[in-house]
Amino acid sequence: MDAKAIDALIESMSIDELIGQLLIYCYSPKWTDEEFTALVRRTKPGGLFFNSATPEMIKRFVDIANREERVPVIVSADVENGPGCAIQGETLLPFAMAWGACDDADLLERAGEATAAIARKNGIHWTFAPDVDLSLNPNNPCTNVRAVSDSPRQVVKIAGAYLRGLQKNNVMMACCKHFPGNGVDDRNSHFCTIINHLSKEEWMETYGYVYKKLIAEGVASIMPAHTAFPAYDDEKIDDIVGYKSATFSKKILTGLLKEELGFDGCIVSDALSMIGSCSMFPEDKLVAEFIKAGGDMALFAQPADFDRIKAAYESGDLPLERIKDAVRRVLKLKERARIFDDNKLCEEDIETKYDIEAIANEIGERSIKFVRNAKGVLPVKLEKGDKVLVINIQRVETARVVTPMVRYLDEFANELRARGLEVEVLTNPGHMTVKEKMKDAKTVFVNCKIGVQDYLGGSLRVAWANIMAFWRGFLLEHPSVVFTSFGDPYKLYEFPYLYTYVNAFSSSEASQRGAVKVLLGEKPMVAKNPVTHKGFFEREVE
């Protein structure tokens, strides 16, 4: 479908059909076929979002939508690091900062290509990835290991490679996020509107550099952040709420992104339910304000948003031309994703060229970084039958959290046992337990799993339960203690007394397997620091 055909389709669409194209509904397990059919008939959504889905689940509801609409829905998911983020039972790649530590663009392009093939075969057309934020503030609880690096050039090199792989042959549409850039503030935009306080000049050298390069690379869509950027828009909602977030800023979405940077793709919102968004305007104004500012598709829309947009149109608050412009961008995205009949990509014909599990394992093995080895403990020398103690430091919970991105550290212990070692595992133990249990252990592995997916909140700081293993210093007296952070790589700030410290940058199964191999000397330590931790270590990539 060429530009003329898209324009002709837009002119043939009713206002209801046009408005529907701006909405992306998040799949709900509560939907019945009848309820969803009625919802589609009334509001005609442009897209669906799935989280931890099965292929059958996706096909069932996409088929319903496409039977009821003349414009097919585009299917989206957060495939940030591998198909396991969205498809149940599929492989999860290590987190993006592990990609930065691995420092191999060819490997990450293959990872993107493999991810796209698997996700598309399972019915997903569009991913809200890669995350191209910069980890400029170690205390930011939301960016952290989701960012490749604190270097704009490394982000372009590595995230750009993943993007190329995803979009190769238009198998998958990619989305760079979170414009104009998270990772500067020390707060979480899920909880409040955060601020990118860089000057225009600083921004152009960092985030601006990243977005200019990746727009030139051909990224299909961009997701704005619930982040204010006063250097470009210093208008305030009022003195209490403060500066407008990028989500609602015409100066940022239209002036900076579309006009100054020349982006002509689709702008999709982050979840408008996040407090960084919904604290700005009343619920009935949110989606219309986003579209007015220059946004094109509203993520996690509610059925009532259809009526709200229509009311804004009928009142003259939302011009028809802005709606048509947004729909034009949506249809161009769908055409590029090859979901129209005249250019349709048949999922059955997609070949998975690369072994995603092998790629995940290679990234895992090549992203284990020895930061401190002051006592020469690494690599650890163990023999079959040796006793080892594994202490897992993680959040306190009464039940395991089951989400696509959360992984527990079972694989680490299983890998040690597979080598004939006698392994005991303790989780958040007290100091007296540690004193007793470490007596017979040849090595104590302390595995810290505090990361953005585990501690998604206002802070990544340790709690009392996390620190009690070190109380009275008994643990520090053991001659072979190896501390590995499988999450936040800046943990030396809270454990500055450690003689042996390792960063894995990720808690995926591949990262755990890689850690065991590198810690035991089965694989060489080749990773590079992708970030600087002032006073502790320097970045080793460009």
C-alpha positions, -999 to +999 in steps of 0.1 A: +000+000+000+017+032-012+012+067+002-017+074-022-035+043-012-030+051+025-045+086+019-074+071+000-081+047+028-080+075+054-105+096+034-128+066+032-128+060+069-155+072+093-145+093+123-151+063+145-127+042+124-101+070+125-103+074+163-100+036+168-067+035+150-052+056+178-059+030+205-038+000+217-056-022+241-037-044+265-049-080+265-069-090+295-074-126+306-109-115+317-120-110+281-146-134+268-149-138+230-183-121+232-171-091+253-140-086+231-161-088+199-184-061+212-155-039+222-139-042+188-172-035+170-177-003+190-142+011+192-123-004+163-088-004+180-057+000+159-035-023+180-033-049+207-006-054+234+003-088+249+024-095+280+035-131+287+012-146+262+009-179+244+007-180+206-028-194+208-039-165+230-026-140+205-041-157+175-075-160+191-080-123+198-062-110+167-085-132+146-116-117+163-103-082+158-095-087+122-129-103+114-146-072+128-123-044+113-113-036+077-079-024+089-059-052+106-046-046+141-009-044+148+002-066+176+028-052+201+048-064+231+077-054+252+104-076+236+132-057+253+156-086+257+146-116+237+113-133+229+110-146+265+099-111+275+066-117+257+061-153+247+057-179+275+084-206+274+108-187+250+144-176+257+152-145+276+184-126+266+205-110+292+196-074+300+208-046+277+237-035+300+251-070+296+250-063+258+271-032+264+296-052+285+298-078+258+305-051+232+298-071+201+275-054+176+274-084+152+263-107+180+236-082+191+223-078+155+220-116+153+202-115+186+177-089+172+172-110+141+165-142+160+142-124+184+122-109+156+118-142+138+106-160+169+083-132+180+068-127+145+062-165+141+042-162+173+021-133+160+039-102+173+046-074+148+060-046+169+082-044+199+087-015+223+124-019+222+153-012+222+156+010+253+181+037+243+182+055+276+216+064+292+225+052+327+238+087+338+226+085+373+235+053+393+206+060+416+179+059+389+157+029+399+140+024+365+168+027+338+199+010+353+206-023+335+179-017+310+203+008+294+232-004+273+257+021+287+262+057+299+280+064+266+258+076+237+282+060+212+280+026+228+242+029+229+241+037+192+266+009+184+249-019+205+212-009+207+215+002+170+227-033+161+198-050+179+174-025+162+188-035+128+183-071+135+148-066+147+138-046+116+157-067+090+133-075+061+106-057+081+100-089+102+095-067+133+090-031+139+112-015+166+106+014+190+133+035+206+124+047+241+121+068+263+123+101+245+138+126+253+157+103+277+155+087+311+183+079+334+192+114+346+168+118+375+169+095+406+132+089+406+108+065+388+084+078+362+060+051+372+056+070+404+059+107+394+069+129+365+107+129+365+130+155+350+158+154+324+176+185+336+203+186+309+208+218+289+201+219+252+238+216+245+243+187+269+212+169+255+224+172+219+257+156+228+241+127+246+204+117+240+202+139+209+232+122+194+215+088+201+181+097+186+196+114+155+216+083+147+188+059+153+163+079+134+188+079+105+190+041+110+153+040+102+136+032+136+099+027+129+085+042+161+095+062+192+080+062+227+081+094+247+088+094+284+067+107+313+097+129+318+098+167+317+126+184+297+125+221+308+154+230+285+130+225+256+097+231+272+096+251+305+058+254+305+043+242+338+008+227+343+008+247+375+033+254+404+023+221+421+023+196+392+052+213+376+066+210+341+047+191+314+061+157+307+072+150+271+041+129+266+020+161+265+045+186+252+039+198+216+073+216+218+090+182+225+070+158+204+062+180+174+089+207+176+119+187+187+112+151+176+093+156+144+105+189+131+140+194+144+151+157+144+130+149+113+112+118+127+083+108+104+074+075+121+048+066+147+049+081+182+034+057+207+028+067+243+041+049+273+014+036+296-009+065+304-018+049+337+016+057+351+016+084+377+042+104+358+014+108+332-019+107+349-010+133+375-008+159+347-044+159+335-078+145+345-084+110+332-108+121+305-082+145+290-051+123+290-053+106+255-066+137+238-038+158+252-012+132+240-027+132+205-029+171+204+008+173+213+018+151+184+013+115+196-001+089+174-011+058+194-021+055+230-008+025+248-030+007+273-060+027+262-093+021+279-126+017+260-137+051+274-108+067+257-126+062+224-154+084+236-130+109+251-112+114+219-145+117+200-157+143+224-125+163+220-129+161+182-166+171+183-158+201+206-131+213+182-104+207+208-087+180+187-086+189+150-095+164+124-063+170+105-042+160+136-063+128+139-057+120+102-020+128+105-018+103+134-037+077+115-015+082+085+016+074+107-002+043+121-011+030+087+025+036+074+037+016+104+013-012+096+023-012+059+060-014+069+052-043+092+037-061+062+003-069+077-019-057+048-030-083+024-012-069-006+022-072+011+015-096+039+043-115+056+033-151+061+044-161+096+046-197+086+073-188+060+096-171+085+128-191+091+146-188+124+182-183+111+200-183+145+199-203+177+186-178+202+196-200+231+232-201+219+232-163+214+219-158+249+246-180+264+273-163+244+262-129+256+260-142+292+295-157+291+310-125+276+294-100+300+308-112+333+331-085+346+357-089+374+357-055+390+377-064+421+400-094+426+422-080+454+429-114+470+433-133+438+403-155+445+392-154+409+389-177+390+377-199+418+395-233+420+370-260+431+370-298+427+342-323+425+328-330+460+338-296+474+312-279+496+301-244+486+276-220+502+254-198+480+239-167+496+212-150+476+205-114+485+172-104+470+139-087+479+118-102+507+087-118+494+061-143+505+056-157+470+076-157+439+067-130+414+059-144+381+065-119+353+083-124+320+114-104+330+119-116+366+143-145+369+154-162+402+189-175+408+181-212+408+202-218+376+234-207+393+231-233+420+220-259+395+251-253+374+274-257+404+256-290+413+260-302+377+298-299+383+296-323+412+298-297+439+279-299+472+258-268+473+237-252+501+216-222+493+205-195+518+183-166+509+187-133+529+201-152+559+210-138+593+246-135+604+245-163+629+232-187+603+260-176+579+286-181+607+275-217+612+270-226+575+302-212+561+325-233+583+327-262+559+324-242+526+354-239+505+339-209+487+310-186+496+292-172+466+271-141+475+247-134+447+229-100+448+197-099+428+186-063+432+176-048+399+150-028+380+127-057+375+130-071+410+130-039+429+108-018+405+100+010+428+115+042+442+149+029+450+174+001+443+190+005+478+195-025+500+172-032+530+179-047+564+171-082+553+196-079+525+225-068+547+222-091+577+244-118+562+273-093+567+263-083+603+292-086+628+316-093+598+316-131+601+312-135+564+341-112+557+365-135+576+360-164+551+391-166+528+371-172+496+340-149+492+328-140+457+302-113+455+284-111+421+257-085+413+231-100+389+213-066+389+223-031+398+260-028+387+267+000+412+265-021+443+301-014+454+287+019+467+268+000+494+294-028+498+327-008+495+345-032+518+344-062+494+377-076+481+361-096+454+333-081+433+318-091+400+291-076+378+269-098+356+245-069+347+216-094+344+198-122+362+187-142+331+194-179+331+221-173+304+238-147+327+238-172+356+252-200+334+278-176+321+287-164+356+295-200+367+317-206+337+337-174+341+339-175+379+353-211+377+377-203+349+360-224+323+356-193+301+379-163+301+368-129+315+365-107+285+337-082+295+342-044+295+327-020+319+299-003+299+294+024+326+315+045+349+310+042+387+328+072+400+354+063+426+351+026+419+356+018+382+358+035+348+339+028+316+360+007+291+339+012+260+338+043+237 
